[in-house]
Amino acid sequence: MPRRHVRVTGAPEAPLRAALGALRTELGVPVSFPAEVLAEAGRPPRLPSYDATDIPLFTIDPPTSDDLDQAMHLSRREGGGYRVRYAIADVAAFVAPGGALDAEAHRRVMTLYFPDGKIPVHPPRLSEGSASLLPDQTCPAVLWTIDLDADGRTQSTGVRRALVRSRAKLDYAHVQRQIDAGTAEEPLALLKDIGALREGLEIERGGISLNVPEQEIVEKDGTYELVHRAPLPAEGWNAQVSLLTGMAAADLMLAHGDGVLRTLPAAPDGAVGRLRRTALALHVDWPHHVSYAQLVRSLDPHRPHHAAFLQECTTLLRGAGYTVFRDGALPEVTAHAAVAAPYAHCTAPLRRLVDRYSSEICLAAAAGEPSPEWVLEALDALPKEMAEGSRRAGTVERECVDIVEAALLKDRVGDLFEACVVDVQEHEPTVGTVQLESPAVFARIAGGTTRLPLGERLRVRLTQADPGTAKVQFAPA
């Protein structure tokens, strides 16, 4: 999960645009694709024999998205319960193992998101074209069929290759309006029913879903304003279908004996302590008898201080990695602490490298066949590749936040702000991190002569903020 979702509304002004461009250059982000990669992306895919184009699938994504990884159809089962059919873009049908397109995907690993655009894993001709589950386009997919009982618990799982055709491209706001108004047809209306049941099961097993708001920097009258867009309930219900599939994939792989899981250990005490100090800074009441999971579920992302705190709750999800196992030798740790169950990434192959491999192992497991040799050959290197890709994505996110926040505050150098000290360097106690009350910005503080008062409120002065040259920094007032 990214640390923050940051978006700039409107045309970024020249200094911000230039700073984001310089960041791409500094990080060596590969903007264009080599000619041989583009040529391979234009080749026709390998098509499956099973035709499932009669299933009226639909996608739910942000309105501007064209790289559509997932499409679904929801229905009731005779005798009670539900059937979830979930189509995932079949990237392996387009990418030949060992080819130029494959090598480029291993180089890029995952799509990088900048406030003013994205750098995709695969050429847009593929990721936003022939492989995307766009409406009225027949294309190959990995089709999951998951049967649930009346309480939303998984009863059976099947997965196979299929030709599919989505009927509609929906966005979250449209879905929410239709469900709230009671005008949604049953396949869409069931998203709320199934999503709510799965949310209840998540609470039961001790899992946590963070409704992290999108941080939006809005250009207004020549300056910038920081706002948060709270996620809609439909986004959470949609995420539960993806989580359901990822958990089903993990179970299939564990039973099969080969796989790659997304694992996360429990958060260390130090990280929880820092988050408690952040709660203090943002006036979020966190009694010591209340667990982290209980607190998260009580927060209202429409309230600015709660929204900012939810952004920082993602720090407890750091440390997630990929765990590979083969030949029935299961790993010691198989669970993801936030999911509170075994879990695998398999639902976003257009945007993430590992998902293509997870799908192949699940297809083999469901068919009772050995995992493909090209998958097994690549398996051991995947955790390191994904870790490097995640590190690069994390750097992009952090640097973009710094640049955008500098743009937000660039005209306020010298101003005073109310803040709270949330972190102090152990070997340099006059240096640390503060959380501003308004705007909800985290930044470095330095330049004082006395130890920073950890966990206490402090008046601070903005000493630098330039999106092109200097990160935001404060000093004690």
N, C-alpha and C positions, 0 to 999 in steps of 0.2 A: 504494500500500500504506500502511495507517495506521502511524503511529509505534508505537502500542501498542494491543493489544486488552485493554480493561479491563472487568471485570464485577464487580458487587457481589453476593455470595451472601447471601440472607436479606433481610429488610426493612431498608433503610438507616435508621440512627437519625436523629432529627429534624434535628440540625445539618447532616448530610450531605445529607439530602433538601432542606433549605432552601437550601443552597449550590448544589446542582444546579439547583433551580428559579430561583434568582437569576441563574445563568449563562445559562439560556435567555432570561430577560428582557433581560439585558445585551447579548446577542448579537442580539437581535431575531429569534429563531428563530420561524418561523410555525407555531404549534402546531395551530390549527384550519384547516379549509378553508372558503372562501366557499361560499354556498348554490348559486351557479350552477356551481361546480366539482363539487360533490357531485351535482347534477342530471345533469351530463354523464357522470359516472362510472357512473350507473345506466342509461345507454342501452345497448341491445344492440349487440354488435360487428358489424363486417363479416366475414362468414364466407367462407372459401375454398372452392373447389369440390373440391379434392383431399382425399379421406378417408384418413387414415393411422391411424385409431383401432384398426386390427388390430395395430399394433406394440405389444408389451407393454413400454412405457416404465416407468422407475422414477426417482424423485428421491432424491438423497442430500444431506441438509442437517442442521444442528443440530436436535435434537428439538423445540424450541419454535418453529422458523421456519414461517411460513405464506406468506411472500412468495417463492414457489418459481419462480425464473427458468428453471431448466434441468431437463430430464428426458432420460434416455439409454437406449439399448439397444445392447448389444455382441454381436457374433457373429463366427464364423469364416467365411471365404470359401472357396468351393470352389476347390481348386488352391493354397490357402495364403494367409496374410494375414488381415486382420481388416476388419470393417465397423463403423464408429462412426456411429450415428444419434443426433443430438443436437438435441432440440427446445428452442427458446428462446421464452419468452412473447412473443406478438405484440402489443406495446403499441400499435403504430400502428393495429391493428384497432379499438381503443377510443378513440383520441385523434384528434380532427379537427384538422388543421393550422389554426392561427389561432384556435381556440376557447378557451374559458375554461380547460379542463383542460390544454391545450397551454401556455397562458400561465403557469399556475401551476407546471407542471413546469419551465419555463424560469426561473421565479423561485426555485424550490427547488434545482434542478440535481441534487442527490444526497441520498440518505438519510443523516441524521445519527444517529450512535450515541452515546448517553449510557449511563453505567453502569446506570441504572435504567430504560432504555427507549429508543425510537428515534423520530425525526421523519421520516416517509416522504416520498418525492417525490410519490407518487400517493395518493389516498384509499384507506384500507384496504379499502373495498368493492370496489375494483378490484385493488389490489396484493396483498391477502390473500384475495381472493374471485374474481371472475369472470375476471380475467386470469392468475391464479396457476395453475400446473400441479399442482393438488391431485389426489389420487388419486380415480379414478372420476368426474372432471369432464371433459366434452368441451369443448374450447376451442380457439381458433385459435393457431397457433404458426408460427414460422419453423423449418423442419425441415432440418437439415444432414445430408448423407450423405457421410462421408469414408472412402474406402477406403485401407487401409494394406497394405504388403507384410509379409512375415514378420519383418522387422527393425523394424517400426513406422513406416517412412517413408511419407509421403503419396504416393499414386499418382493419386488423382482426388478431386475435390470437387464436390458438388452442393448447391444450397440452393433451397428453394421454400416457399411458404405451404401449410399443411396443417391439417386438423382432427386433433387428437391427444387421447388419453386415457391418462393415467398410471395404472398398476395398483397402485403401492405407493409409500408415503412412507417411506424408510429413513433412519436416522441413522448417523453414522460408527461409533459403538461397535458397533452391530448388524452393520454391514457387516464390520467388522474381525473380530468374533467368528466370523461365518459363513465368511469366507475362511480364517481361521487354522484353524478346525475341519475344513475341507474339505467343509462341507455346503452351500456356496453353489451355486446352479444356474449353468449356464454363462454367461448374460448378465451375472451379477454377478461370478462367479469371474474372468472375463476382465478385469475392472477392474485386478486385480493384474498380469496378464500385459502388457496394453497400457500401463498406467502405468509399469511397470518398464522397458519398452522405450523409452518416451518420455523417462524420466529418464536413461537411458543416452545417448540422442541429445542431450539437453540438455548433458550433460557433454562430449560430443564437439564440440559447436559453441561451447562456452565459456560457456553460460548458467548462471544461478544461481537456485535456488528457496530462499527463506528459510523454514525451518520455525519460524516465529515463535510462541512459546508464548503462550497467553492468560494475562494477568496477572489473577489473581482475588483480590479483597479479601474475606476471609471474616470475618463478625462472630462473635466468640467471647467469651463471658463479659463482655460489655459493652465489649470492645475489638476491634481489628481485627488480622488476621494476613494477611501477604502470601504468596501461593503462586503457582506457575506450573503451568499444565496443558499438558503437552507434546502437540503434535499427533500423531495416529495416522498410520501409513503410508497408510491408506485416504484420508486427507485430501489427501496428496500425490499419490496416483494420480488422485483426482478432479480436482485442480487441473490435472494434465497434460492431461486431456481438454478442459478449458476453454482452456488455453493452445494446444492443437492447433487448436481452432476459431478462436481469435483470430489465430493465424498464418495459417490458411487464409483468413480474412476479409481480412487485409492483402494477401495475394497476389492475391486476386480484385480488390480495389480498385486495386492498382497496375497490374494488367493492363487494368482498365477505364478508368483515367485520371482518375477522381474518387474522393475518399476523405478519411478522417480517421484518421490513425495515432496510436498512443500511442508517443511517442519518448522516449528517455532518453540523454543524453550520458554518456560515461565520467566516473567520479567524480574530482573534483580532488584533487591531492596533499594539500592541507590537510585534507580530510575523512578521507582514509585515515590521516593522521598522528594525528588526534584519536581515531579508532577504535582505533589501536594503543595509545594511552594508556589507553583504556577497557579494552582487553584486559589491560593491566598491572594496573589497579585490581581486576579480577575474577579475577586469577590464571589467565588463559587464555594458554597458551603459544603465541606466534605468532612463530616464527623468521623472520628477514628473507628467507630463501630460499623461504618458503612463500607462495603467492599467496593473495589474498583468497578466491577460489573454492574452493581446496583446503582452506583453514581452515574455511570455512562447512560444507563437506561432512563435516568431521571432528568437528563439534560434536555433543554429545549433549544434546538439549533436556530430558532428564529430570534433568540435573545443574543445580542452581540457578544456579551461576555462568555456565554455558554458556547457560542460558535467558535470564538477564539480558543477556548479551552479544548474543544473537540479537535481542533487542528493539532494541538500539542499532545493529545492522547495517543496519536499515532507513534510517539516515541517509544511506547511500551511494546510496539509491534516490531521494532528493529531487532535484528538478530535472526530473522527468518532465513532459511536456506533450503537447499535441495538435497535430499538424501536418496542415494541410488542403492538399489539392492538387486542381486542376480542369483539365479540358480537356487531359489528357495531359501537363501540365507537372509532372513528378515533382519532389519536394523533394530537396534535396542530402542531407539526413539522413533515412533511412527506418527505421533500426533502433532497437530498444530494448536498451540495454546489458545489462540483466539477462537478457532473453530471448535475446540474441545473434542476433536475426533481426527482420525487420519484424513488427509486431504491432498489433492493433487491439482496442479494447474493443467487444464485441458480445454478450456472454453474460449481462448483468445489466440489461436495460432497465427492470425494475420498480424498480430502485434507483439508476439512473444515466442521465442524460438522453442522453448522446452515443450510447449503444448502439442506441437506436431509429433514429438516422440511419445508423449503420454497417450495420445490417441492411437498410435500404431500398436502399442503394447495392449491397450484395452481391446482393440479390434481382434488381436490375436487371442487374448484371454477369452473373449466371448465366443470365438470360433473353436476353442480348444486346440489351438495350433501354437507352435513355438513363436517367440517374438522374432521379427525379421532380423537377419544378420546385420544389415546396415544400421539398424537401431541399436543393437547390442554393442556394435563397434564404437558408436558415438557416446554411449551411455556414461561411461566413467568420466569423460571430459566435461559433461554438461554442468555439474555443480560449479566448477571453476569458471566456465564460460558465463553462466547465469550470474554468478557472484560479481564478475567483472562488469557485466551489463547492468546489473542493479546498482553497482557503485557509480558507474557513469551516469545512470538516470538520476541517482540521488544527488550527485554533484550538480547536474543540470537544474534540478528542482531547487536546491539550496541557493545556487548562484542566481537563479532567476528571481527568487524571493528577495535576495539582497538587492539586486538591481532595481526591481520594481518598487521596493520599499524606499530605496534611495530617491527614486523619481517622485514618490509620494511626499517625501520630507525635504526635498532639495531647497525649497524656498523658506524653510523654517530653522535654518542653522542659527544658533544663538538662543532659540526659544527654550522655555522651561516646560517640563512635563512631570506628571506624577507617575511613579513606576514602583516596581517591587524587584528586589534582588532575588533571582531564582537560581543562580549558580555562581560560585566563587572558585577561582583556580587555587588548588591546594598549595602550590609552591609560590604563588604570586597573588596573595589575598587582596590586593588593591585592584585586581582585574577580574571581571566576571561577566555575567549576562543579566540584563534587566528586561522585564516585561512591562511595556507601557500600558497604562489604563486606557488611553485613547490617543491615537489610534492603536489597535491591538498589535503592536510590533514587538518582536524580540530583537535585541541588539547588544553589541559589546559595550561594556563600560570600562573606562580606564582613565588614568590621570589623577586619581585621588592620592592622598598621602596616608590614609588610614584604612584599616581592614574594612571591606564591604560588609554591611550587616545582613547576613544571609537570611532570607525569608521575611525581611522587613521592608516597609515602604520607604521610598527615598525620592527626593526631588532631584531631577537630573537635567542637564543642559545638553542640547544637541550640538556636537562639535564638528561633525562632518556628515555630508550626505550628497553624493554626486553619482548618478547612475553610470557615468563613464569612467570615473577614476577611483572613487573612494566608497567603501561600504559605510553604512550608517554606524556612527559611534557616538556615545554619550560620555559625559564626565559628571561626577557629583557636583551639584549646584553649590 
